[in-house]
Amino acid sequence: MSVDLGLSLDSPGDTIAARFLRQSGQSAEDIAGAMTRFIDGSQSSLHVAVYDCRLDGPTATILRSALDAARNRGVDVRLVYDESFKKPQSEAAFNEIGGDFAEPETHERVAELGLPGEQIRAVHGDGLMHQKFMIRDQTDIFAGSMNWTNDSMTRMENTLIALQSATLGDYFERDFGQLWKTGVTTNSGNFRTSPDNLTYGGKSASTDVDFSPGQGEYINDMVARRILRARRQIVFCSMLINSSKVLNALMTVLDQQKIDLWGVYDRTQMAGVLEQWRGQTQLAWKIEAIESLMRRAEMVGKQSVPYHPGRSHNFMHNKMLVIDDTVVVGSYNLSHAAQSNAENMVAIESPALAERAIEYVHELRNSFLADPTGASNRDGARRRREANH
């Protein structure tokens, strides 16, 4: 019997579900409904990690009602959120950190979800508490790149995944427990993990997860190793690409000219990062490497709205990479700064999911070629919404 993970299953009995979001391709109420279905399935515990929370009235009401109902039936509901001192609040700081911005009044916006004070905890540290996940009854996980904001649900490209696994659930619970107990990001995720054998499209899909900052360096090494071992294809769908190890691996693969390498990114945010680096001699090689990568791999960028506090944004917000038949996804940007943040990165070996993810990136690439602002995503939105269900 299938368990409702909030996202539609590709085949009955699957323990992995995925959904790919596009600008204007779905409503906030639709996404809040998926989250509510996940919350409604909780029986004993629901632990939530939120980086940014800016929901309008109707969306906040939907989620507040679901959380209230869970608490009323005796579910242990707890939530951690980011209160980092490094939260970027200017365009320059945003570009320098290379991570998502969040408004400073996150506490007040989290409070709109209606949880009692003893059930929420602010987290700070040397990096951002950049997690975006829910863990239900210690076995079911709802995660990906999407923040709890209306912009992230409706104006940004994001990937959502849902997993059912006692093994992986234990890892997410352990990471949440560290953040909840200490209230700081430092050393959270400092433990090794092992993959679990899940199911997608009715077929086996080995799935692993790692957390930073505890395993931040390992995550960068892991991605670089997977890139160097690629035999057929590497497809990027990443807001940023500026990790030194990942860049070196990509340039090696490009020089070998043996595999298909292409993708999409956020042109505005990447340009801002490069501008921050210009004039710094030690970073000249990275600027050259990124510009070479964008040109030689024919990467296509989304011209998103530049960051400004209080302005609605439409970033190409994915943090996804497809390497042969493995889909790597989560909250972890492919940037140096991500090593110091509280993040997660999930690697799923599934030819069927890889094919579906690549089809999504193809659609984004064609859309950005037609209109770099992403506005052309509005065309056919109804058809794409129907295809997601």
HELIX and SHEET records of a PDB file:
HELIX    1   1 ALA A   28  ASP A   40  1                                  13    
HELIX    2   2 GLY A   57  ASN A   72  1                                  16    
HELIX    3   3 GLU A   91  ILE A   97  1                                   7    
HELIX    4   4 THR A  106  ALA A  111  1                                   6    
HELIX    5   5 GLY A  117  GLN A  119  5                                   3    
HELIX    6   6 ASN A  150  THR A  154  1                                   5    
HELIX    7   7 ALA A  166  THR A  182  1                                  17    
HELIX    8   8 GLY A  216  ARG A  229  1                                  14    
HELIX    9   9 SER A  244  GLN A  256  1                                  13    
HELIX   10  10 ARG A  267  TRP A  277  1                                  11    
HELIX   11  11 THR A  281  LEU A  283  5                                   3    
HELIX   12  12 ALA A  284  ARG A  296  1                                  13    
HELIX   13  13 ALA A  337  SER A  340  5                                   4    
HELIX   14  14 PRO A  351  ALA A  370  1                                  20    
HELIX   15  15 ALA A  375  ARG A  378  5                                   4    
HELIX   16  16 ALA A  381  ALA A  387  1                                   7    
SHEET    1   A 7 ILE A  16  LEU A  21  0                                        
SHEET    2   A 7 ASN A 158  GLN A 164 -1                                        
SHEET    3   A 7 ASP A 140  GLY A 144 -1                                        
SHEET    4   A 7 PHE A 133  ARG A 136 -1                                        
SHEET    5   A 7 SER A  45  VAL A  50 -1                                        
SHEET    6   A 7 ASP A  76  ASP A  82  1                                        
SHEET    7   A 7 ILE A 120  VAL A 123  1                                        
SHEET    1   B 2 CYS A  53  ARG A  54  0                                        
SHEET    2   B 2 TRP A 148  THR A 149  1                                        
SHEET    1   C 8 ASP A 196  TYR A 200  0                                        
SHEET    2   C 8 LYS A 203  SER A 212 -1                                        
SHEET    3   C 8 GLU A 343  GLU A 349 -1                                        
SHEET    4   C 8 THR A 326  GLY A 330 -1                                        
SHEET    5   C 8 LYS A 319  ILE A 323 -1                                        
SHEET    6   C 8 GLN A 233  SER A 238 -1                                        
SHEET    7   C 8 ASP A 260  ASP A 266  1                                        
SHEET    8   C 8 VAL A 300  LYS A 302  1                                        
END                                                                             
